[in-house]
Structures are given as C-alpha cells and as structure tokens.
C-alpha cells in the first residue's frame, strides 16, 4: 500500500511504515476487490488521506475524532464531520455548529466544509477512513483502526499540549492511547441527533479547547468559517 499512497511527508515519516504491514496490504486488497465488484467506496481515492494532507504533524493543535466517513453521495472528502461546499449539512454537524454558536457566539455558516479548521491545525480524523456507499460502518474491522491508532500514538508521544475531542464510544476507545497529563482530553456523547441532547449540547468543548491553548500561551483556534462563496478548497 505504501508505494501507492501519497501521505503528507511529516506523517509519512512517522506512520508511513505502517502502510507496509500485512493488515494494511490486506485492507488494500479488500478495497480493490470491492471496487472490482462494482461497489462505490467513499471518499474518492485521492481524498482518503485528506486529514493528513491539510494538517501536517507539527501543525496539529486539536484532534476531533470521528467514526467513519459519511456514506451518502458527494458527502465524504476525507475530513471527519465535514462535507464539501454545496452539500447539505448533516445533522451531527448542525449540532456541532449549534454548540459553537451557543458557547462562543459564532454564527452558523452557510455550508458544512471544515477545510479551514483543518488548515488551522484541527486534525479531523475518522477512526476508519473508507466506507461503502449507503452502508455505515461497513469498513470497520478491516484494518484502518490500527493505522489511525498509530497516528494518535505518534501525536501522543511526540507532541505535548494537544486537545483531543472524543465524542461517542468509538472515539473514546482511542482515549486509551492518550496521556491525559501531557494533553487535554475532552469527552462527550456523539453529536448525532440520537445522543446530542444527552450531553453534547452544552459540553463547552470548543471554549474549553481555546482556554487550554491560551493557558499554555498559544493562540486560540478560530472556529468561524468563511461564507461558502469565499471558500478555497
């Protein structure tokens, strides 16, 4: 898999070797077989590693962990919770925007593209990086989890003072890889409409993240997004 993946250099240096492991070769074979059988896989191949491309290792300041990509047409583009400009904002992302508006007073944008966050140091990483069209969770257990574990483990060991937002049980399992003495860990239920009312709304994670960064003498994250017409993605 390593020879076909154009992983951003700072990430390739740390986790590129993982792509040579047997389980990743098996994952690569699985994806090729699924496509050969006529299955539609999201996101498109060039977008699978977008989170790493937009947020190099040394630029990461906040990590928002998702579960797996959106499985509807035109939605997933390699950044957790994000959709391309012009695509209807999914319910979980609507709740994220509501929480930001309620806690920080930032108005909701007219789109759901989070690329500006990624470019500002927010690693928007899903635990699983691909999915079959219309089949949520269909690529869980195929090998991606070990790869994204390796990414989080590298951040935990080599960086200090990062903020990890872990929403829902799948994301919170990754919390076992993070040293809470070196980093800030924020946990909540998932922002999905099925659970958001049980603690995500009002969690204050975005304000807490900025307060933590500022306590370390670092600038806060700008959680605003430019209007759709001004986006360059």
Secondary structure, DSSP 4 states (H G I P E B T S, - for coil): -GGG----HHHHHHHGGGGGSHHHHHHHHHHHHHHHTT--EES-GGGTTHHHHHS-GGG--EEEEESS---STTT--SSTT---TTSPPPHHHHHHHHHHHHHH-PPPPSS---HHHHHTTEEEEESS--EETTBTTTTTTSSHHHHHHHHHHHHHHH--S-EEEEESHHHHHGGGGS-TTTSEEEEE--SSTTTGGGTTTT--HHHHHHHHHHHTT-PPP------GGG---
